[in-house]
Amino acid sequence: MNKNQAHDDLSFEYRLRFTAVRERRIRVWRILVDDYFSTFIRKDAVVLDLGCGWGEFINQIEAAKRYGMDLNPDTRDNLDEGVEFLWQDCSEKWPLPEDSLDWVFTSNFFEHLPDKAALNQTLMQAHRCLKPGGRIICLGPNIKALHGHYWDFYDHYIPLTGQSLKEALELRNFEVETVIDRFLPYTMVNRKLNALFLARLYLKLRPAWRIFGKQFLLVARKPDAPAVTETEAGD
């Protein structure tokens, strides 16, 4: 399959899956940003949304500089004017300087990468581009909590849990600060609009996460100083 066909397929798949629920997704993400993720990210930060889709997160977060990265050609037309679009494979070198980002955010994206080699390269690029002390937020389906439903999406390739992604991040020299194995429900795509008020209530009722949460949430930090290798430590 050539790149143009792959891009067309991705565009069609996204429209097929999300067009009917687009307005609901935007409203749910407004709640998630206002009530939860904005408590992490300062308004003077530089933020990249990795696998940003139609911009449900990056369009709504307040930040000094915003980037959205995706392979979907439709993404460009769905991002706000203030968001710079990076249309590329995330496992290839990002067109950003080292130590230039305060935050990398990604939601329901890593499972769509073709293999763990691509995930490793992506994490390496995130580490390179984050400032010392910068952080990555990772949200995604926890295969351990899904009992096979993970595979209901045709384009899921990499099965992950919060603990396996924690190890992947640590292998790429991140310091993992937060692991919540059960955070959000698996999908809100088919829920009714009149139940939106429950999203705000759900975020406040942490005991409910253990019952309904099927997605993990991780926050990891790039250390302030490079990791010391065994050879350097012995010099």
Residue, then its C-alpha position, 0 to 999 in steps of 0.5 A: m500500500n502506498k502512502n497516499q492510499a494509507h492516508d486516504d484509508l485513515s481519513f475514511e476510517y476516522r470519518l466513519r468512526f467519529t463523524a456522527v459523534r463529533e460534537r459529543r466528543i468535543r463537549v466531553w473533551r471540554i469537560l476533561v480539559d477544564d476539570y482535569f488536564s488543565t490542572f497539569i498544564r500551565k497556560d505559558a507551556v509549549v504543548l504537543d498533542l501526539g496523534c491529535g486526530w481532529g484536535e479535540f484536546i489541543n484545540q481546547i487546552e490553553a497554552a503559549k504554543r500548541y502543536g498537533m501531530d497526525l498522519n490523517p490529512d483531514t487533521r489540518d482542516n480541523l485544528d484551530e488557527g493557533v495550532e501548528f500541524l505536523w503531518q508526519d509519522c511520529s516514529e520519524k524525527w520530529p521537526l522540533p529542536e531538542d528541549s523545546l516542549d513542556w508537555v507531550f499529550t497523547s490519548n488512545f494513540f499508541e495502540h494504533l502504532p504498527d509495532k513496538a519498534a515504532l512505539n520505542q522510536t516515538l518515545m525517543q523523539a518525545h524524550r529528545c524534544l521535551k525540556p528537562g523536567g518536561r512531561i508526557i501524559c499518556l492515556g489509552p486502553n488497558i488490555k488487562a481490563l477489557h477482556g477481549h474488547y480491545w480487539d473490537f477496533y480493527d486498527h488496534y495493534i499493540p496491546l498495552t497495560g499501564q505497567s507495560l507502558k511504564e516499563a517502556l517509558e523507563l527504558r527510554n529514560f523517563e521517570v514515571e510519576t503517576v500510573i492510574d491503571r483504571f481511569l476513563p471508560y473504554t469508549m464514550v462514542n456510543r453514549k447518549l448526549n443527555a448523559l454528558f453531565l455524568a462525565r464531570l461527576y465521574l471525574k470527581l468520584r474516584p472510587a467509580w474509576r475502579i469499576f468503570g475505568k478501562q483506560f490507563l493514565l500515565v504521567a512521566r517526566k524527563p529528568d533534569a540531567p542526563a542519565v549517568t551510564e555505567t561507564e561514566a559512573g566508573d570513570 
